[in-house]
Amino acid sequence: MATTMRFFIATLLLAPTSAFSPSITTTPRSPTLLDASKCGNYDYDVIIVGCGVGGHGAALHSRAQDLSTAVFSGRDVGGTCVNRGCVPSKALLAASGRVREMQNEEHLSEFGITVEGGAQSVKFDREGVANHAKQLANRVKGNLEGSLVALGVDIVEGKGILTGKAHEVKDDASGKVYTAKDIILAPGSIPFVPPGVTVDEKTVYTSDGALELQSIPEWVAIIGSGYIGLEFSDVYTALGSEVTFIEALPNIMPTFDREIAKMAERLLIRDRPIDYRTGVFASEVTPGIPGEKPVTIKMIDAKTKEHVETLEVDAAMVATGRVPNTKDMGLEDAGIETQRGFIAVNEKMQVLTKHDGGEVVPGLWCIGDANGKMMLAHAASAQGISAIENICGREHVVNHDAIPAACFTHPEIAMVGPTEEQAIERAAKEGWTLGKSQGNFRANSKALAELEGNGIAKVLYNKDNGKVVAVHIIGLHAADLIQECANAVAAGTTVQELSMMVHTHPTLCEVLDEAFKGAVGMSAH
């Protein structure tokens, strides 16, 4: 679930200090006050339905183009990322990571550091850790809202619903209808809860409930081993829990590059109080009562559907992915068919009437999780900016292969482009030769100074033209290191060019320098 983005920094620069109060609310201005020469017969040039990272990014760019803009916040400025995802989860990971480090006596002793009273003397306040996450989310939410107000974006607090008539959006709170030349749908997504799983958000919870950190269970089962599940296993084990992953697919961490996943298993699972079951469904999950009754999880074989095991644990977290938040948006009234809730769009982000052979719906666009192209917050923002560019008549297409992703475990995992397995298939299909080069954290001075020498950076490239195809990193600050690689993919930079670029010494980015040089037969050490 998709991180702190660059435009958050831009938010701090754009909005005045007085705009940063989380309590800011605005009333949409009367359409009679708008410049009719710009809007024509519409209330606004652009209306954005949804105010998460994608909607916010679209609104900022819309105002930068001098378009009159309104955003339907759905009473949720910041959306999932800010309020229930990327931002608060990073706060939990930061706090729990400190606990893990301070309780690791062997690690500290290598630095010459001793904790008085030993590792057991390191204490943490569960409520204080949870409050850190809440306070950060509220602060960032206030900053986002403040930047919209400062730039003249009107915020409608209700949920936006299509009326079935072109260019119209109705406020579900007041019933008032607003019109715009172009409407951008950015409703985001919600956690997916599989059939048979009962969620009470106390003992059985989604990522929404997990972020509240109401308790630290002794034993927690995490259903799903993707980004969200991995990050929470990092938090829970640092704070003293034992974890069991339940994964329906044959491999743990199924969406990751296989080489990276195997290393992640060694670094993030084997050395911690974590075990896992693969190839099984959690067919029935029944909540318990804290301290009195365990959570019951019945598991069946993913292929045969036969019962294989029943677990009784203190808590269960459902981390089985997310689904579009498109229900009750009036899509059917607008003649738009969805597929599992996803809205079909073309490469310009224009809404199509259906997924196969659909026609473009004039003046209607969809960005972010709801279109299913790439369910990441910063991808939604990029799509929002792209939609505005196309609205302004400047043709633009987002290169999704150049959008990085990261998992903020300790150590971090980050990637851009296809996995090695996917790249092999792509090379065979398109008729080019795949090259591979690797840099190692164990040979990096900065990583060794931090006593964090575990990890690799793997560069995949097209041998025929030298262009970088993908990069996968596991290691210290991988999420920061991946940006250089994403920029290289976006710009079509070759490994030959990258090998001659100077990297600061001693820094972690020299891990990449080693990989780039290795691709062209040079040595970095």
HELIX and SHEET records of a PDB file:
HELIX    1   1 ARG A    6  LEU A   14  1                                   9    
HELIX    2   2 THR A   17  PHE A   20  5                                   4    
HELIX    3   3 PRO A   31  LEU A   33  5                                   3    
HELIX    4   4 ALA A   36  CYS A   39  1                                   4    
HELIX    5   5 VAL A   53  ALA A   64  1                                  12    
HELIX    6   6 GLY A   79  ARG A   84  1                                   6    
HELIX    7   7 CYS A   86  GLN A  103  1                                  18    
HELIX    8   8 GLU A  105  GLU A  110  1                                   6    
HELIX    9   9 ALA A  119  SER A  121  5                                   3    
HELIX   10  10 ARG A  126  ALA A  150  1                                  25    
HELIX   11  11 SER A  207  ALA A  210  1                                   4    
HELIX   12  12 TYR A  227  ALA A  238  1                                  12    
HELIX   13  13 ARG A  258  ALA A  264  1                                   7    
HELIX   14  14 GLU A  265  ARG A  270  3                                   6    
HELIX   15  15 GLY A  368  ASN A  371  5                                   4    
HELIX   16  16 ALA A  377  ILE A  391  1                                  15    
HELIX   17  17 HIS A  400  ALA A  402  5                                   3    
HELIX   18  18 GLU A  420  GLU A  430  1                                  11    
HELIX   19  19 PHE A  441  ALA A  443  5                                   3    
HELIX   20  20 SER A  445  ALA A  449  1                                   5    
HELIX   21  21 ALA A  478  ALA A  491  1                                  14    
HELIX   22  22 VAL A  495  SER A  499  1                                   5    
HELIX   23  23 GLU A  510  ALA A  519  1                                  10    
SHEET    1   A 6 ASP A 154  VAL A 156  0                                        
SHEET    2   A 6 THR A  69  PHE A  72  1                                        
SHEET    3   A 6 TYR A  44  VAL A  49  1                                        
SHEET    4   A 6 VAL A 177  LEU A 185  1                                        
SHEET    5   A 6 GLU A 168  ASP A 171 -1                                        
SHEET    6   A 6 GLY A 160  LEU A 162 -1                                        
SHEET    1   B 6 ASP A 154  VAL A 156  0                                        
SHEET    2   B 6 THR A  69  PHE A  72  1                                        
SHEET    3   B 6 TYR A  44  VAL A  49  1                                        
SHEET    4   B 6 VAL A 177  LEU A 185  1                                        
SHEET    5   B 6 VAL A 360  CYS A 366  1                                        
SHEET    6   B 6 GLN A 350  LEU A 352 -1                                        
SHEET    1   C 2 SER A 189  PRO A 191  0                                        
SHEET    2   C 2 ARG A 322  PRO A 324 -1                                        
SHEET    1   D 5 VAL A 204  TYR A 205  0                                        
SHEET    2   D 5 ALA A 315  VAL A 318  1                                        
SHEET    3   D 5 TRP A 219  ILE A 223  1                                        
SHEET    4   D 5 GLU A 242  GLU A 247  1                                        
SHEET    5   D 5 ILE A 274  THR A 278  1                                        
SHEET    1   E 3 VAL A 280  THR A 286  0                                        
SHEET    2   E 3 VAL A 295  ASP A 301 -1                                        
SHEET    3   E 3 HIS A 307  VAL A 313 -1                                        
SHEET    1   F 2 THR A 338  GLN A 339  0                                        
SHEET    2   F 2 PHE A 342  ILE A 343 -1                                        
SHEET    1   G 5 ALA A 405  CYS A 407  0                                        
SHEET    2   G 5 GLU A 412  VAL A 416 -1                                        
SHEET    3   G 5 VAL A 468  GLY A 475 -1                                        
SHEET    4   G 5 ILE A 456  ASN A 462 -1                                        
SHEET    5   G 5 LEU A 434  ASN A 440 -1                                        
END                                                                             
